[in-house]
Amino acid sequence: MTTFNLVVQSPALASDLIEQAAALSEAAGVQRISTTAARLLKVNDSVETRAELLAWGERHAVDTAYIAAGSRLADCKVLAMDMDSTLINIECIDEIAAFGGVKEQVASITEAAMRGEIKDFSDSLTRRVAFLRGLSAQVLQQVYEQKLRLNPGAEQLVSTAQQAGIKVLLVSGGFTFFTEKLKARLGLDAAHANVLEQEHGLLTGKVNGRILDAQGKADTLTAFAQALGAQTHQIIAIGDGANDLKMLGLAGYSVAYRAKPVVRAQANYALNFAGLDGVLNWFET
């Protein structure tokens, strides 16, 4: 029978919150991991208790994660991440559109697609990219320099994962202009995304080649994992939108990061309050 620990974390994890979680989970002991995280030992992992802790965490802005005792980061082989609104703070296509004065139109489609209201991601991307026709390709560099920031904990998560021997994959329904820069910046092992078509220094409003949609993301992760001999329980995958669900379904550690409700409902874990490096707190040294 598997013994579970409960990791609780929040930017402001007061002692009274740890005590409340320990009582609710009937923990046998408590280990402080840091000022923002604690591990509660040998907890009650019944369906009812899990649901109660999840609701408690949402009320108190605390992330909760049931993790099998003895789980180690080094036992994983793959870390796969979405880019827009997961690894980074923006939806790149929305910010590109802002330079053309069409951000509102594009962002409304992006939001609907990420919530899962638009089922055909390829169609939604085609519609959004069409708004970019005639924009200078130099806008991409401006978005990268002026708007794009790594989300909190991103660098720590990637570097620590790589030190543990994990290979890191960035797989995005966004654009290679940004994924390639992030690959070089963070030393990622692989990056896949869509190619914005350009002619004479201008965006044509089209994507080159097959669009990397939800199934494309899943296929990319499958091939990457197979090449490394990684099994489901050795894969960590992080995303925020509906087009990440197929990819997340391939991972034992499927993580919804600041995600849409449809993603939070289906992922095994969620980081609603902690940074991306919150993943690291789940594992024992």
C-alpha positions as CSV (number, residue, x, y, z in Angstrom):
1,M,0.0,0.0,0.0
2,T,1.4,3.4,-1.1
3,T,2.1,5.9,1.7
4,F,1.4,9.5,0.7
5,N,2.8,12.8,1.9
6,L,1.0,16.1,1.4
7,V,3.1,19.1,0.2
8,V,1.5,22.4,0.9
9,Q,2.9,25.7,-0.4
10,S,2.1,29.3,-0.7
11,P,4.0,32.6,-1.0
12,A,2.9,33.3,2.5
13,L,2.7,29.9,4.3
14,A,2.0,30.8,7.9
15,S,2.4,28.2,10.6
16,D,-1.3,28.2,11.4
17,L,-2.0,27.1,7.8
18,I,0.4,24.2,8.1
19,E,-1.3,23.2,11.4
20,Q,-4.7,23.3,9.8
21,A,-3.6,21.2,6.8
22,A,-1.9,18.7,9.2
23,A,-5.1,18.3,11.2
24,L,-7.3,17.9,8.1
25,S,-5.0,15.4,6.6
26,E,-4.3,13.5,9.8
27,A,-0.5,13.9,9.2
28,A,1.9,11.8,11.3
29,G,4.5,14.6,11.2
30,V,5.6,17.8,9.5
31,Q,8.7,18.8,7.7
32,R,9.3,22.5,6.8
33,I,10.8,22.6,3.3
34,S,11.2,26.4,3.2
35,T,9.4,29.5,4.2
36,T,6.9,28.8,1.5
37,A,6.5,25.0,1.6
38,A,6.0,22.1,4.0
39,R,5.7,18.4,3.7
40,L,3.1,16.6,5.8
41,L,4.0,13.0,6.4
42,K,1.9,9.8,6.1
43,V,-1.4,11.6,5.5
44,N,-4.9,10.3,5.0
45,D,-5.3,10.1,1.2
46,S,-8.9,9.0,1.0
47,V,-11.0,10.6,-1.8
48,E,-13.0,12.6,0.8
49,T,-9.9,13.9,2.5
50,R,-8.2,14.9,-0.8
51,A,-11.3,16.8,-1.8
52,E,-11.5,18.5,1.5
53,L,-7.8,19.6,1.3
54,L,-8.3,20.8,-2.2
55,A,-11.2,23.0,-1.2
56,W,-9.3,24.2,1.9
57,G,-6.3,25.1,-0.3
58,E,-8.4,27.2,-2.7
59,R,-10.0,29.1,0.2
60,H,-6.6,29.9,1.8
61,A,-4.5,30.4,-1.4
62,V,-2.4,27.3,-0.7
63,D,-1.4,24.7,-3.3
64,T,-1.8,21.1,-2.2
65,A,-0.2,18.0,-3.7
66,Y,-0.4,14.4,-2.6
67,I,2.9,12.8,-3.5
68,A,4.0,9.2,-2.9
69,A,6.5,9.0,-0.1
70,G,10.1,8.6,-1.3
71,S,9.5,10.2,-4.7
72,R,12.7,11.7,-6.1
73,L,13.2,14.2,-8.9
74,A,16.1,12.1,-10.3
75,D,13.6,9.3,-10.9
76,C,12.0,11.4,-13.7
77,K,13.4,11.6,-17.2
78,V,11.3,14.3,-19.0
79,L,10.1,17.8,-18.2
80,A,7.7,19.1,-20.9
81,M,6.4,22.6,-20.8
82,D,4.0,24.8,-22.7
83,M,5.4,28.3,-23.5
84,D,2.7,31.0,-23.5
85,S,1.3,31.8,-20.1
86,T,3.2,28.8,-18.7
87,L,6.9,29.2,-19.1
88,I,6.4,32.9,-19.9
89,N,4.0,35.6,-18.7
90,I,2.3,36.4,-22.0
91,E,0.5,35.1,-25.0
92,C,2.9,36.1,-27.7
93,I,0.4,36.3,-30.5
94,D,-1.7,38.7,-28.5
95,E,1.2,41.0,-27.9
96,I,2.2,40.9,-31.6
97,A,-1.3,41.8,-32.4
98,A,-1.1,44.8,-30.1
99,F,1.5,46.4,-32.4
100,G,-1.1,46.2,-35.2
101,G,-3.9,47.6,-33.1
102,V,-5.9,44.3,-33.2
103,K,-5.0,42.8,-29.7
104,E,-8.6,42.8,-28.5
105,Q,-9.8,40.8,-31.5
106,V,-7.0,38.3,-31.3
107,A,-7.0,38.0,-27.5
108,S,-10.7,37.1,-27.5
109,I,-10.0,34.1,-29.8
110,T,-7.0,33.1,-27.7
111,E,-8.9,33.2,-24.5
112,A,-11.8,31.1,-25.9
113,A,-9.3,28.5,-27.3
114,M,-7.5,28.2,-24.0
115,R,-10.8,27.8,-22.1
116,G,-11.7,25.0,-24.5
117,E,-14.6,26.8,-26.0
118,I,-13.0,26.6,-29.5
119,K,-12.3,23.0,-30.1
120,D,-10.2,23.3,-33.3
121,F,-7.0,24.9,-32.2
122,S,-5.6,24.9,-35.8
123,D,-8.6,26.9,-37.0
124,S,-8.3,29.4,-34.1
125,L,-4.6,29.9,-34.8
126,T,-5.2,30.4,-38.5
127,R,-7.8,33.0,-37.7
128,R,-5.6,34.9,-35.2
129,V,-2.5,34.8,-37.4
130,A,-4.5,36.3,-40.3
131,F,-4.8,39.5,-38.2
132,L,-1.0,39.9,-38.3
133,R,-0.7,40.3,-42.1
134,G,1.4,43.2,-43.1
135,L,3.1,43.7,-39.7
136,S,6.9,44.2,-39.7
137,A,8.7,41.0,-38.6
138,Q,10.7,43.3,-36.4
139,V,7.7,43.4,-34.1
140,L,8.6,39.9,-32.9
141,Q,11.9,41.1,-31.4
142,Q,10.1,44.1,-29.8
143,V,7.7,41.7,-28.1
144,Y,10.6,39.5,-26.9
145,E,12.5,42.5,-25.5
146,Q,9.6,44.6,-24.1
147,K,6.9,42.2,-23.1
148,L,8.2,38.6,-22.6
149,R,9.3,37.6,-19.1
150,L,9.9,34.2,-17.6
151,N,7.3,33.2,-15.0
152,P,8.4,33.0,-11.4
153,G,10.5,29.9,-10.7
154,A,11.1,29.0,-14.3
155,E,14.9,29.2,-14.3
156,Q,15.2,27.4,-11.0
157,L,12.9,24.6,-12.2
158,V,14.7,24.1,-15.5
159,S,18.3,24.2,-14.0
160,T,17.4,21.9,-11.1
161,A,15.7,19.4,-13.3
162,Q,18.7,19.3,-15.7
163,Q,21.1,18.9,-12.8
164,A,19.0,15.8,-11.8
165,G,19.5,14.4,-15.3
166,I,16.1,15.3,-16.7
167,K,15.7,16.4,-20.4
168,V,13.6,19.5,-20.9
169,L,11.2,19.9,-23.8
170,L,9.5,23.2,-24.7
171,V,6.4,22.4,-26.9
172,S,4.2,25.3,-28.0
173,G,1.3,26.2,-30.1
174,G,3.1,29.6,-30.4
175,F,6.0,30.5,-32.6
176,T,9.6,29.3,-33.2
177,F,10.9,32.9,-33.0
178,F,10.3,32.8,-29.3
179,T,10.9,29.1,-28.5
180,E,14.3,29.2,-30.1
181,K,15.4,32.2,-28.1
182,L,14.1,30.6,-24.9
183,K,15.9,27.3,-25.8
184,A,19.2,29.1,-26.1
185,R,18.6,31.3,-23.1
186,L,17.7,28.4,-20.7
187,G,19.7,25.6,-22.4
188,L,16.7,23.5,-23.1
189,D,17.1,20.1,-24.8
190,A,14.5,20.6,-27.5
191,A,11.9,23.1,-28.6
192,H,9.0,22.8,-31.0
193,A,6.5,25.4,-32.2
194,N,4.9,27.0,-35.3
195,V,6.7,29.0,-37.9
196,L,5.3,32.4,-38.8
197,E,5.6,33.0,-42.6
198,Q,7.4,36.1,-43.6
199,E,8.0,37.8,-47.0
200,H,10.1,40.9,-47.6
201,G,10.4,41.6,-43.9
202,L,6.6,41.4,-43.3
203,L,4.4,38.9,-41.7
204,T,2.1,37.3,-44.3
205,G,-0.7,36.3,-41.9
206,K,0.0,32.6,-42.4
207,V,1.8,29.8,-40.7
208,N,4.4,27.7,-42.6
209,G,3.7,24.0,-42.6
210,R,1.5,21.9,-40.4
211,I,0.2,23.7,-37.3
212,L,1.4,22.3,-34.0
213,D,-2.0,21.7,-32.2
214,A,-3.0,19.7,-29.2
215,Q,-2.4,16.4,-30.9
216,G,0.9,17.7,-32.3
217,K,2.0,18.6,-28.8
218,A,1.1,15.1,-27.6
219,D,2.9,13.5,-30.5
220,T,6.0,15.6,-29.9
221,L,6.1,14.6,-26.2
222,T,5.5,10.9,-27.1
223,A,8.4,10.9,-29.5
224,F,10.7,12.7,-27.1
225,A,9.8,10.4,-24.2
226,Q,10.2,7.3,-26.3
227,A,13.7,8.4,-27.4
228,L,14.7,8.6,-23.8
229,G,13.0,5.4,-22.6
230,A,10.7,7.5,-20.3
231,Q,7.6,5.9,-18.9
232,T,4.5,7.8,-17.9
233,H,5.4,8.0,-14.2
234,Q,8.8,9.6,-15.3
235,I,7.2,12.5,-17.1
236,I,6.4,15.9,-15.7
237,A,4.3,18.1,-18.1
238,I,3.1,21.6,-17.4
239,G,0.5,23.6,-19.2
240,D,-2.4,26.1,-18.8
241,G,-4.8,25.8,-21.7
242,A,-7.1,23.3,-23.3
243,N,-4.7,22.6,-26.1
244,D,-2.3,21.2,-23.4
245,L,-4.7,18.5,-22.2
246,K,-3.6,15.7,-24.6
247,M,0.1,16.4,-23.7
248,L,-0.7,16.5,-19.9
249,G,-2.5,13.2,-20.3
250,L,0.8,11.5,-21.1
251,A,2.4,12.5,-17.8
252,G,2.3,11.0,-14.4
253,Y,3.0,14.5,-13.0
254,S,0.5,16.5,-15.1
255,V,0.6,20.1,-13.8
256,A,-1.9,22.9,-14.3
257,Y,-0.1,26.2,-13.9
258,R,-2.3,29.2,-13.4
259,A,-4.6,27.2,-15.6
260,K,-8.1,27.5,-17.1
261,P,-10.8,25.5,-15.1
262,V,-11.0,22.8,-17.8
263,V,-7.3,22.1,-17.3
264,R,-7.3,22.3,-13.5
265,A,-10.2,19.7,-13.5
266,Q,-8.2,17.2,-15.5
267,A,-4.6,17.6,-14.4
268,N,-3.2,15.6,-11.5
269,Y,-1.6,18.7,-9.8
270,A,-2.1,22.4,-9.9
271,L,0.1,25.4,-9.1
272,N,-2.3,28.2,-8.6
273,F,-0.2,30.2,-6.1
274,A,3.4,28.9,-6.0
275,G,5.9,29.6,-8.8
276,L,7.0,27.0,-11.3
277,D,9.7,25.9,-9.0
278,G,7.0,24.7,-6.7
279,V,7.2,21.4,-8.6
280,L,10.6,20.8,-7.0
281,N,9.1,20.8,-3.5
282,W,7.1,17.7,-4.2
283,F,10.3,15.6,-4.4
284,E,12.5,14.4,-1.6
285,T,16.3,14.7,-1.8
